[in-house]
Amino acid sequence: MRKLFFLIYLNFFMVFCATNNAIAQDANTVLATVGGTNITLGHVIALQDRLTDQYKSLEDAVLFKGILDQLIQQAVLAKAIENQKSSRIQYSYENELRAFLANTYISMISKDALSEKDIKDFYEVKYNSSQSGKEFNAAHILLKTESKAIAVKEQIAAGGNFSDLAKSHSTGPSGSRGGDLGWFGKGAMVPAFEKAVLALEIDAVSDPIETQFGWHIIKLNNSRLKTPPSLEDVRAEIERALKDKYISEEVRKITAAAKVVRTEVSIDPSIVRNISLLSK
């Protein structure tokens, strides 16, 4: 008889624990009450979902307590100002609510899966083989007149140091760096400058050439073959670009379909800074 009672008790205890655990999993489970406002498990989970990965990586117990403490503190402060709501607070609250809902919608549609075909097609268009080619590392000395450029070129031909002469005479922003322009590819420079670079051998110095910026003396320091990055190297960049494009198109379509009526009223734009209107 005692054994039977024990088994019945054990069975009841297991059912009770299972039921209690199920309740604990309910989003409506109240974890705290602040002046009649309930803070539920759902509130905790929803806030956790919006945290950055840095905070999500915290130990569960630390994360749970931290979120609940924050929600309680927010509720306490919200109660403290509840009876002091001004028009400024009300307008700001409505703006924040709209922004939250809009951002939530954007977050939802941004999670739509991207097909591998979309990603590969984008890669082929942006990083196709035609973008391979040479890159050049060059320096230049920019001068205002042809006569000055000829004089500086003669100094280089006589053994003058290109970098030192650039620092002394160049009127361009690269002068302080000895004329160094770094690496660049085709299309990065104006046509006359690019043509002169393409005609140079490594370490050779050009005759003065004219562009809309002035007169240039160019030295080609080096060149190398440019190769496109692999798909995996730029996958994250492509996914961001495709998501941004998709979101922009969705927002445009939704906005176009919405009934928006702008009131025909004359407004002085400077009133946008008149914060005193919110105190009325």
C-alpha positions as CSV (number, residue, x, y, z in Angstrom):
1,M,0.0,0.0,0.0
2,R,2.8,2.4,0.9
3,K,4.6,1.5,-2.3
4,L,1.4,2.2,-4.3
5,F,1.0,5.6,-2.5
6,F,4.6,6.4,-3.3
7,L,4.1,5.7,-7.0
8,I,0.9,7.8,-7.2
9,Y,2.8,10.6,-5.4
10,L,5.8,10.3,-7.8
11,N,3.5,10.4,-10.8
12,F,1.7,13.4,-9.5
13,F,5.0,15.2,-8.8
14,M,6.2,14.5,-12.3
15,V,3.0,15.8,-13.9
16,F,3.1,18.9,-11.6
17,C,6.7,19.6,-12.6
18,A,6.0,19.2,-16.3
19,T,2.9,21.5,-16.0
20,N,4.9,24.0,-14.0
21,N,7.7,23.9,-16.6
22,A,5.2,24.5,-19.4
23,I,3.9,27.5,-17.6
24,A,7.4,28.8,-17.2
25,Q,7.9,28.6,-20.9
26,D,4.8,30.8,-21.6
27,A,5.6,34.3,-22.9
28,N,2.9,35.7,-20.7
29,T,4.5,34.5,-17.5
30,V,4.8,37.5,-15.2
31,L,8.3,38.0,-13.9
32,A,7.8,41.3,-12.1
33,T,5.2,44.0,-11.6
34,V,6.0,47.7,-11.4
35,G,3.1,49.8,-10.2
36,G,0.5,47.6,-11.9
37,T,2.6,47.1,-15.1
38,N,3.6,43.5,-15.8
39,I,7.0,42.5,-17.1
40,T,6.7,39.1,-18.7
41,L,9.0,36.5,-20.1
42,G,7.9,37.6,-23.5
43,H,9.3,41.1,-22.8
44,V,12.6,39.6,-21.8
45,I,12.9,37.4,-24.9
46,A,11.9,40.3,-27.2
47,L,14.6,42.5,-25.8
48,Q,17.1,39.8,-26.0
49,D,16.3,39.3,-29.7
50,R,17.3,42.9,-30.4
51,L,20.6,42.8,-28.6
52,T,24.0,42.8,-30.4
53,D,26.0,39.5,-30.6
54,Q,28.3,40.9,-27.9
55,Y,25.5,40.8,-25.3
56,K,23.9,37.6,-26.7
57,S,27.2,35.8,-26.0
58,L,26.8,36.4,-22.2
59,E,26.0,33.4,-20.0
60,D,22.3,32.7,-20.0
61,A,21.8,33.5,-16.3
62,V,23.7,36.8,-16.5
63,L,21.9,37.8,-19.7
64,F,18.5,36.9,-18.2
65,K,19.1,38.8,-15.0
66,G,20.6,41.8,-16.8
67,I,17.6,42.1,-19.2
68,L,15.0,41.8,-16.4
69,D,16.8,44.3,-14.2
70,Q,16.9,46.7,-17.2
71,L,13.2,46.3,-17.9
72,I,12.3,46.9,-14.3
73,Q,14.4,50.0,-14.2
74,Q,12.8,51.3,-17.4
75,A,9.3,50.6,-16.0
76,V,10.2,52.5,-12.8
77,L,11.4,55.5,-14.8
78,A,8.5,55.4,-17.2
79,K,6.1,55.4,-14.2
80,A,8.0,58.4,-12.7
81,I,7.2,60.5,-15.8
82,E,3.8,59.0,-16.7
83,N,1.9,61.9,-15.1
84,Q,4.3,64.6,-16.5
85,K,3.7,63.9,-20.2
86,S,4.1,67.0,-22.2
87,S,3.3,67.5,-25.9
88,R,7.1,67.2,-26.5
89,I,7.2,63.8,-24.9
90,Q,4.0,62.7,-26.7
91,Y,5.3,63.7,-30.2
92,S,8.7,62.1,-29.5
93,Y,6.9,58.9,-28.3
94,E,4.8,58.7,-31.5
95,N,8.0,59.3,-33.6
96,E,9.8,56.5,-31.8
97,L,6.9,54.1,-32.1
98,R,6.7,54.8,-35.9
99,A,10.5,54.3,-36.2
100,F,10.4,51.1,-34.2
101,L,7.6,49.6,-36.3
102,A,9.2,50.7,-39.6
103,N,12.6,49.3,-38.5
104,T,10.9,46.1,-37.4
105,Y,9.3,45.7,-40.8
106,I,12.6,46.3,-42.6
107,S,14.3,43.8,-40.3
108,M,11.6,41.2,-41.2
109,I,11.9,41.6,-45.0
110,S,15.7,41.8,-44.8
111,K,15.6,38.2,-43.6
112,D,14.2,36.9,-46.8
113,A,16.5,34.3,-48.2
114,L,18.9,35.3,-51.0
115,S,19.3,32.7,-53.7
116,E,22.8,31.5,-54.6
117,K,22.0,32.3,-58.2
118,D,21.4,36.0,-57.3
119,I,24.7,36.1,-55.4
120,K,26.6,34.5,-58.2
121,D,25.0,36.7,-60.9
122,F,25.9,39.8,-58.9
123,Y,29.5,38.6,-58.5
124,E,29.8,38.0,-62.2
125,V,28.6,41.5,-63.1
126,K,30.7,43.3,-60.6
127,Y,33.8,41.2,-60.5
128,N,34.0,39.7,-64.0
129,S,37.3,38.9,-65.7
130,S,37.2,42.2,-67.6
131,Q,38.0,43.9,-64.4
132,S,41.3,42.1,-64.3
133,G,44.3,44.0,-65.6
134,K,47.2,46.1,-64.5
135,E,47.5,48.4,-61.5
136,F,50.1,51.1,-61.4
137,N,52.1,52.7,-58.6
138,A,53.2,56.1,-59.6
139,A,54.3,59.5,-58.3
140,H,54.0,62.9,-59.9
141,I,55.1,66.5,-59.6
142,L,52.3,69.0,-60.4
143,L,53.3,72.4,-61.6
144,K,51.4,75.5,-62.7
145,T,53.3,76.3,-65.9
146,E,55.0,74.4,-68.7
147,S,58.3,76.3,-68.3
148,K,58.4,75.4,-64.6
149,A,57.7,71.8,-65.5
150,I,60.5,71.7,-68.1
151,A,63.0,73.2,-65.5
152,V,62.1,70.6,-62.9
153,K,62.4,67.8,-65.5
154,E,65.9,69.0,-66.4
155,Q,66.9,68.8,-62.7
156,I,65.6,65.2,-62.6
157,A,67.6,64.4,-65.8
158,A,70.7,65.9,-64.2
159,G,70.4,63.4,-61.2
160,G,68.0,65.3,-59.0
161,N,65.9,63.2,-56.5
162,F,62.3,62.9,-57.7
163,S,60.8,62.7,-54.3
164,D,62.8,65.7,-52.9
165,L,61.8,67.8,-56.0
166,A,58.2,66.9,-55.5
167,K,58.3,68.0,-51.9
168,S,59.9,71.2,-52.9
169,H,58.0,72.2,-56.1
170,S,54.7,70.2,-56.4
171,T,51.5,72.2,-56.0
172,G,49.4,69.0,-55.6
173,P,48.3,67.4,-52.3
174,S,50.7,64.5,-52.8
175,G,53.7,66.8,-52.8
176,S,54.3,66.3,-49.1
177,R,54.5,62.6,-49.8
178,G,57.1,63.0,-52.5
179,G,54.4,62.9,-55.1
180,D,53.3,59.4,-54.2
181,L,49.9,58.5,-55.7
182,G,49.8,54.9,-54.4
183,W,48.2,52.1,-56.5
184,F,45.5,52.8,-59.0
185,G,43.9,51.0,-62.0
186,K,42.8,52.0,-65.5
187,G,40.1,54.7,-65.4
188,A,41.2,56.2,-62.1
189,M,43.1,59.0,-63.6
190,V,42.2,61.6,-66.3
191,P,42.9,60.3,-69.9
192,A,46.1,62.3,-70.6
193,F,47.6,61.3,-67.3
194,E,46.7,57.6,-67.8
195,K,48.1,57.6,-71.4
196,A,51.4,58.9,-70.1
197,V,51.6,56.2,-67.3
198,L,50.8,53.4,-69.8
199,A,53.7,54.6,-72.0
200,L,56.3,54.5,-69.2
201,E,58.7,51.7,-68.2
202,I,59.3,51.0,-64.5
203,D,61.4,53.8,-62.9
204,A,61.1,55.9,-66.1
205,V,60.0,59.6,-65.8
206,S,57.7,61.3,-68.3
207,D,58.1,64.5,-70.2
208,P,55.8,67.3,-68.9
209,I,52.2,66.6,-69.8
210,E,49.2,68.9,-69.4
211,T,45.8,68.1,-67.8
212,Q,43.1,70.4,-66.5
213,F,45.0,70.4,-63.2
214,G,48.2,71.8,-64.5
215,W,51.5,70.3,-65.8
216,H,52.7,66.9,-64.5
217,I,56.0,65.1,-64.5
218,I,55.2,61.4,-63.8
219,K,57.4,58.6,-62.5
220,L,56.2,55.0,-62.7
221,N,57.4,53.1,-59.6
222,N,55.9,49.7,-60.3
223,S,53.0,47.8,-61.9
224,R,51.2,44.6,-61.1
225,L,48.5,42.3,-62.4
226,K,45.1,43.0,-60.8
227,T,42.9,40.0,-60.1
228,P,39.3,40.0,-58.8
229,P,38.6,38.7,-55.3
230,S,37.1,35.3,-54.8
231,L,33.3,35.0,-54.3
232,E,33.8,34.0,-50.7
233,D,35.9,37.0,-50.0
234,V,33.1,39.4,-51.1
235,R,30.0,37.2,-50.3
236,A,29.1,39.3,-47.2
237,E,29.4,42.5,-49.2
238,I,27.3,41.1,-52.0
239,E,24.6,39.9,-49.6
240,R,24.4,43.4,-48.0
241,A,24.1,45.0,-51.4
242,L,21.4,42.7,-52.6
243,K,19.4,43.1,-49.3
244,D,19.7,46.9,-49.5
245,K,18.5,46.8,-53.1
246,Y,15.6,44.5,-52.2
247,I,14.6,46.6,-49.2
248,S,14.7,49.9,-51.2
249,E,12.5,48.4,-53.9
250,E,10.0,47.1,-51.3
251,V,9.9,50.4,-49.5
252,R,9.4,52.2,-52.8
253,K,6.5,49.9,-53.8
254,I,4.8,50.2,-50.4
255,T,5.1,53.9,-50.4
256,A,3.8,54.2,-54.0
257,A,0.8,52.1,-53.0
258,A,0.0,54.0,-49.8
259,K,-2.5,56.8,-49.7
260,V,-0.4,59.8,-48.8
261,V,-2.0,63.3,-48.8
262,R,0.3,66.2,-48.2
263,T,-1.5,69.2,-46.7
264,E,-1.1,72.4,-48.8
265,V,0.0,74.8,-46.1
266,S,2.7,77.5,-46.2
267,I,5.4,76.7,-43.7
268,D,8.5,78.7,-42.9
269,P,11.3,76.0,-42.9
270,S,13.1,77.8,-40.1
271,I,10.2,76.8,-37.7
272,V,11.7,73.3,-37.7
273,R,14.1,74.6,-34.9
274,N,11.4,76.2,-32.8
275,I,11.3,73.8,-29.9
276,S,9.2,76.2,-27.9
277,L,6.1,75.2,-29.9
278,L,6.1,71.8,-28.2
279,S,5.5,73.4,-24.8
280,K,2.1,74.7,-26.0
